[in-house]
Amino acid sequence: MAWRVMDYTEDDVDKLLRDNERELNRLAAAAAELQLITGKGESRSGLTTAVVNADGMLQSVDFSPRVLRLDIRALAEEVVQAVRQAQEDQGRQAQELLAVPPSQVLGLDEIQRQFAEFQDVFGAETAERNDRLRRLRERDPRDD
């Protein structure tokens, strides 16, 4: 397998640092926004609605007046459905907020390829530096 040697310039490093800083700022803002997310859900029949906070904890449950026609088991199922829907809504919103943009997602093969390329370049540069140091040491007149 042939590897191409990549030259990294100061501009490349600066760009990488800027990109990382931008991503850290995005994640910090997202972390603050996560605390504000509430999830809303409704039972299948629509007779019960629920709201959960950012931690998925139940904040409120509302019932339609028609819920009084239900027996206790059916009412319990209504509440469970509404709360689950609210928790799923809250979770979905949190995932969307933290999601990495599709343009920045790399597959495992690409990550492995880039890492192998980096290792190869780093190894070649290290070997070259070591060779230069060895040659300098061999020419050092203080060693005589």
Wavefront OBJ file of the C-alpha trace (Angstrom):
o trace
v 0.000 0.000 0.000
v 1.484 3.339 -1.033
v 1.192 6.242 1.366
v 1.507 9.817 0.387
v 3.422 12.076 2.711
v 1.338 14.956 3.964
v 2.937 18.240 4.862
v 1.267 20.030 7.727
v 1.822 23.762 7.836
v 1.322 26.281 10.602
v -1.851 27.358 8.798
v -3.157 23.778 8.956
v -2.549 23.668 12.698
v -4.176 27.095 13.164
v -7.224 25.957 11.184
v -7.472 22.784 13.244
v -7.277 24.799 16.473
v -9.964 27.228 15.238
v -12.198 24.330 14.204
v -11.738 22.662 17.591
v -12.466 25.906 19.442
v -15.611 26.438 17.355
v -16.788 22.886 18.137
v -16.086 23.325 21.866
v -18.099 26.558 21.853
v -20.946 24.779 20.049
v -20.931 21.972 22.615
v -20.853 24.431 25.543
v -23.865 26.272 24.108
v -25.618 22.953 23.490
v -24.972 21.860 27.090
v -26.691 25.017 28.345
v -29.593 24.479 25.945
v -29.979 20.862 27.079
v -31.163 22.105 30.461
v -34.012 23.985 28.775
v -35.416 21.110 26.742
v -38.831 19.832 27.716
v -40.549 16.901 26.109
v -44.228 16.738 25.351
v -46.246 13.594 24.768
v -49.758 12.417 24.260
v -51.449 9.071 24.759
v -52.683 7.233 21.659
v -56.260 8.234 22.369
v -55.298 11.865 22.965
v -57.029 11.875 26.331
v -53.809 12.412 28.305
v -50.825 14.718 27.730
v -47.585 14.868 29.700
v -44.574 17.165 29.954
v -41.110 16.122 31.177
v -38.114 18.309 32.008
v -34.555 18.081 30.670
v -33.848 15.153 32.993
v -36.906 13.262 31.755
v -38.694 13.823 35.056
v -42.451 14.288 34.879
v -43.511 17.932 35.215
v -47.201 17.779 34.456
v -50.036 15.541 33.302
v -53.274 16.841 31.814
v -56.448 14.886 31.218
v -59.347 15.408 28.865
v -62.705 15.387 30.690
v -63.542 12.188 28.756
v -60.861 10.362 30.770
v -63.434 9.987 33.557
v -65.126 7.296 31.465
v -62.065 5.043 31.723
v -61.447 2.371 34.312
v -58.328 2.588 36.487
v -56.212 0.257 34.290
v -57.034 2.179 31.136
v -56.273 5.463 32.906
v -52.906 4.152 34.082
v -52.082 3.055 30.518
v -53.032 6.524 29.253
v -50.585 8.134 31.668
v -47.787 5.689 30.845
v -48.219 6.286 27.084
v -48.195 10.060 27.454
v -45.122 10.065 29.722
v -43.190 7.706 27.440
v -43.994 9.894 24.449
v -42.830 12.977 26.356
v -39.579 11.267 27.377
v -38.945 10.137 23.794
v -39.613 13.682 22.581
v -37.155 15.093 25.121
v -34.527 12.504 24.150
v -34.980 13.175 20.429
v -34.571 16.915 20.952
v -31.401 16.355 23.001
v -29.922 14.102 20.306
v -30.703 16.646 17.610
v -29.081 19.391 19.643
v -25.870 17.425 20.174
v -25.722 15.825 16.747
v -22.594 16.193 14.673
v -23.402 17.752 11.297
v -23.565 15.022 8.607
v -20.783 16.747 6.657
v -18.413 16.121 9.599
v -19.259 12.476 10.186
v -16.520 10.068 9.123
v -16.954 6.360 8.685
v -14.740 3.883 10.508
v -12.817 3.051 7.320
v -11.990 6.729 6.744
v -10.927 7.231 10.371
v -8.674 4.169 10.180
v -7.215 5.333 6.862
v -6.441 8.797 8.211
v -4.950 7.391 11.388
v -2.755 4.964 9.457
v -1.650 7.795 7.182
v -0.814 9.954 10.179
v 1.148 7.095 11.779
v 3.082 6.545 8.569
v 3.936 10.234 8.186
v 4.840 10.579 11.849
v 7.010 7.460 11.697
v 8.819 8.666 8.573
v 9.431 12.123 10.043
v 10.651 10.643 13.321
v 13.018 8.287 11.520
v 14.341 11.195 9.448
v 14.942 13.333 12.555
v 16.636 10.446 14.349
v 18.851 9.865 11.331
v 19.833 13.567 11.253
v 20.594 13.494 14.969
v 22.714 10.365 14.532
v 24.688 12.008 11.705
v 25.207 15.161 13.777
v 26.398 13.081 16.707
v 28.855 11.249 14.434
v 30.324 14.588 13.265
v 30.518 16.138 16.746
v 34.215 16.893 17.346
v 33.708 16.738 21.115
v 33.278 12.969 20.800
v 36.963 12.540 19.751
l 1 2 3 4 5 6 7 8 9 10 11 12 13 14 15 16 17 18 19 20 21 22 23 24 25 26 27 28 29 30 31 32 33 34 35 36 37 38 39 40 41 42 43 44 45 46 47 48 49 50 51 52 53 54 55 56 57 58 59 60 61 62 63 64 65 66 67 68 69 70 71 72 73 74 75 76 77 78 79 80 81 82 83 84 85 86 87 88 89 90 91 92 93 94 95 96 97 98 99 100 101 102 103 104 105 106 107 108 109 110 111 112 113 114 115 116 117 118 119 120 121 122 123 124 125 126 127 128 129 130 131 132 133 134 135 136 137 138 139 140 141 142 143 144
